Amino acid sequence: MCHNNSMPSVNLRQLRDTRRLKAWLRAGNTVELRERDRVIARIVPEKEEGKPVKYPDFAARAKRIFGDRVLTVVDDLIKDRGRF
């Protein structure tokens, strides 16, 4: 019988070793369940839904740190570069 070496497989007795099975599934591998060298099922890992990234409110943070002050760093940099 030809086995697919790239896909992990377990037989019904080995299915008790859930630690190894869970490690394969967490790694994203599909696991073949075999009975007498015949594939009877495939266990496919669940795809995780990516949560949307929540970014901090940078404008509110800048307002809290600097208040209403206007920073002229860019203007000063342009003036300094104009000298060279």
C-alpha positions in Angstrom: 0.0 0.0 0.0 1.4 3.4 -0.9 1.4 6.0 1.8 1.6 9.8 1.4 4.7 10.6 3.4 4.0 14.4 3.5 0.7 13.9 5.4 0.8 12.6 9.0 -1.4 9.6 9.6 -2.5 7.7 12.7 -4.4 4.4 13.1 -7.3 3.9 15.4 -5.1 2.7 18.3 -2.7 5.7 17.9 -5.6 8.1 18.0 -5.4 7.9 21.8 -2.2 9.9 21.7 -4.0 13.2 21.5 -0.9 15.2 22.3 0.8 14.3 19.0 -2.5 14.7 17.1 -3.1 18.1 18.5 0.5 19.2 17.7 0.0 18.2 14.1 -3.3 20.0 13.8 -2.0 23.2 15.5 0.8 23.2 13.0 -1.8 23.3 10.2 -1.4 19.7 9.0 -4.2 17.5 7.8 -4.1 14.1 9.5 -5.2 10.9 7.9 -7.0 8.4 10.1 -6.3 4.8 8.9 -7.6 1.4 9.5 -5.5 -1.5 8.2 -3.6 0.8 5.9 -6.8 2.2 4.4 -7.7 5.8 4.8 -11.1 6.1 6.5 -11.1 9.8 7.3 -9.1 13.0 7.2 -8.9 15.4 10.2 -8.6 18.9 8.9 -7.5 21.7 11.2 -9.9 24.6 11.7 -8.7 27.9 10.1 -8.5 30.7 12.6 -10.4 33.8 11.8 -8.0 36.8 12.0 -9.2 39.4 14.3 -9.0 42.9 13.0 -6.1 44.9 14.5 -7.3 47.7 16.7 -4.8 50.6 16.5 -4.6 53.2 19.2 -6.0 56.7 18.5 -2.7 58.5 17.6 -4.4 61.9 17.2 -5.8 61.7 20.7 -2.5 60.5 22.1 -0.6 63.4 20.5 -3.3 65.9 21.8 -2.8 64.5 25.3 1.0 64.7 25.2 1.5 68.0 23.3 -1.8 69.8 23.9 -2.6 72.6 21.4 1.1 73.3 20.8 2.1 73.4 17.1 5.4 71.7 16.5 7.6 73.3 13.9 10.1 70.5 13.6 9.5 70.0 9.9 9.7 73.7 9.2 13.0 73.9 11.2 14.4 71.0 9.3 13.5 72.5 5.9 15.2 75.8 7.0 18.3 73.9 8.1 18.6 71.9 4.9 18.2 75.1 2.9 21.5 76.3 4.4 23.5 73.5 2.9 
